[in-house]
Amino acid sequence: MQTETRSRTDQLTSPAGHPVSVIRFEGDISSTSRDAVVGAYQSLSKERVQIILLDFTKVDYINSSGIALVIQTMIEASNSGQKVHAFGLSAHFQKVFTMVGITKYAHLFPDQQAALAAL
């Protein structure tokens, strides 16, 4: 049974002093997750937000439609000159994200600390 996708956005500062918006997902990501994924990204200011982290630590499942939403978000961010990185993916989904080409748009990190340290 699929669980509803929820998202929230936190504002952090990287160790180098860069402002970072973190979109934290929870639940399963599928075709019904458009508002939680794309909507959460689109609610960010494209002028003020330059670095975005996608937190998948509380996501158990992502189907192909959910992956398409993530890719859409990353392409929109790239087209707007924003940098997107992701962390908290299981080993399986790290492999899937790499296979479908998401790593062209985002670096993948094991956790938030590693992602922030790389910025």
Order of alpha helices (4+ residues) and beta strands (2+ residues): beta-beta-beta-alpha-beta-alpha-beta-alpha
